[in-house]
Amino acid sequence: MGRIAEHPILGKAPEKDTVTFIFDGKEMEGKEGEPIAAALKAAGVMVHRYTKKKHEPRGIFCAIGRCTDCVMIVDGQPNVRTCITPLKEGMKVQTQYGVTAKEEGKGAGL
Amino acid sequence: MKRYDLIVIGAGPAGLSAAIEAAKCGMKPVVFDENAKPGGQLFKQIHKFFGSKEHRAKIRGFKIGDDLLKEAEEYGVEVVLNATVIGLYPEKEVTVKIGDEVKHFKGDAILAATGASENMVTFKGWTKPGVIGAGAAQTMMNLHHVMPGQRVLMLGTGNVGLVVSYQLLQAGCEVAALVDAAPRVGGYGVHASKVSRCGVPFYLSHTIMEAEGDEYVTGVTIAEVDDKFQFIPGTEKHFDVDTICVAVGLSPMSQLLAQAGCKMLDTPGGYIPECDEFGQTSIDGIFAAGDVSSIEEASSAMIEGRIAGVSIAAAAGYLTEEERKEQCGALESALGSLRKGMFAPENRGKILKETEEGIEISTNLLAKGYVAEDEITRYPGFVKKAGVHPVMECTQNIPCNPCQDACPKGCITIGENITSLPVVDVEKDCIGCGMCVASCSGQAIFLIDEEYEEGYASVTMPYEFLPLPEKGDTGTALDRSGKEVCLAEVVSVKSAKAFDHTNLLTIKVPKDMADKARFFQR
């Protein structure tokens, strides 16, 4: 996907500090204070969570905190709306399975 | 429980405008908004707005947002962010979730300016990551500077679908197609034309059969539908895309008003509160303004908000009836002129066959997104004369008139009626300044000089993409449909502060291409 370095109307993207965060155990970079979802989008991450019953993938949908499709586990807390939660240095972001962090075998976390 | 003169729910264009007017009269309003930043959706609107001077036409939405915030600060409007109003009660009380607490406030008056939310349609695979609302695309690219996708298919040709498609192109994304189940383009033709000439195909009477991909969208199949919106077998078309954008209308977020017991109306435009001319609902002291009371544009929401603010101040005794009448009168006339043209309330749901002038509407525009070459000549903005002159491809009645003030030589006339089609006076001498080109929010004005050079014509067009071509660049001219028609050379590129990021790109094309070439591609 990528970032828009320069835009014909908005000009250059505002300079923000780069921060490091952990997504499912991998180190990733994003811009401080941008929504977690924006950092993931720029890094090409599409799937934020899997639904509880049917294990279907979900990602960004409304991007304004309304639909809750993009919720993930952030610093241990599930159901965090990543599209409106600002990214901070060292954040631990995990794909959410149902309402838990890891799918521990069939039936677990359901 | 804290008490306020006025509690406004929503710090978007309507809510802020109302709070500003109330504060101007001496009231102490508070505005609650669930978001981290005020301004509602205004800061995602990077296009120039329609209207006239009084509506701040040809100014981009996010600049209007900046000014609104400054005005709110100037009048001391208290804005509480990250504050979600979760309850509204007929006694003019609200419960607000702030952090982990729920707080209780009472107002002498309450204004709901909660806006609207996006509609959705379902199709096979619609829940996959990569299917997003058009608003989400705007949020990502215009607020967060992140591309929503590399290759996008847009469902919906209303103004949101058209404007966001253009913004996707500006963000550097590829738009594979614009698709709509309706047989006609839903939004303004000028918005469709500026996308069409960039080479984006329109598929009317088509909709999505399936979003493909295991974990996320990797493609989409659309097919034609019959007049009962059933798929026609054998008409399937596949596109490799990573993103599907859905722009199928908005619904008022009127839940709080319904909860309070306001009388509600079930209309084709959504579930809305019954309001009087001042924006007051059936409950005395509870008002509504902006999209929550009827889906319109930000420009009208701001005026509605101001009317409500003035009315609330008058009801509370901060203005005399005479003062209220004077202030509301001016606002109502401004609102009235915005509610004219093809999207006027009386035209809702109607299929317009001709313009107010009695000129037949372009059928090609409605079916394919651009005016055909043999149709464009019948509009009063399309003229031919010796030397450089404007050609205005404005073919529908839009409440918008900055072009007539932009021309220092008086070449362009719209007249008293803001929605009239622009007329070009060939007797007046165009100096080729291009102010009209940059002033047109619909990007529908071109400067043509058929005698630019022996055998060659020049075409000047509005250009809002990067990288900006340079003088001497050669490339291809595209026609209104986005089809390559001839080689072209860039002979001038003008950028000026007064143009507000609309660059004027002049290309040289063979003389017989003067009426065809409408876009440049390197």
Interface residues (C-beta under 8 A of the other chain):
Chain A: M1 G2 R3 I4 E6 H7 P8 I9 L10 A13 P14 E34 P35 A38 K41 A42 M46 V47 H48 E56 P57 R58 G59 I60 F61 C62 A63 I64 G65 R66 D69 C83 I84 P86
Chain B: E34 N35 A36 I46 R60 S117 E118 T127 K128 P129 G130 V131 I132 G133 G135 A136 T139 M140 M141 N142 H144 H145 V146 M147 P148 G149 Q150 Q170 A171 G172 E215 Y216 D242 E464 F465 L466 L468 H501
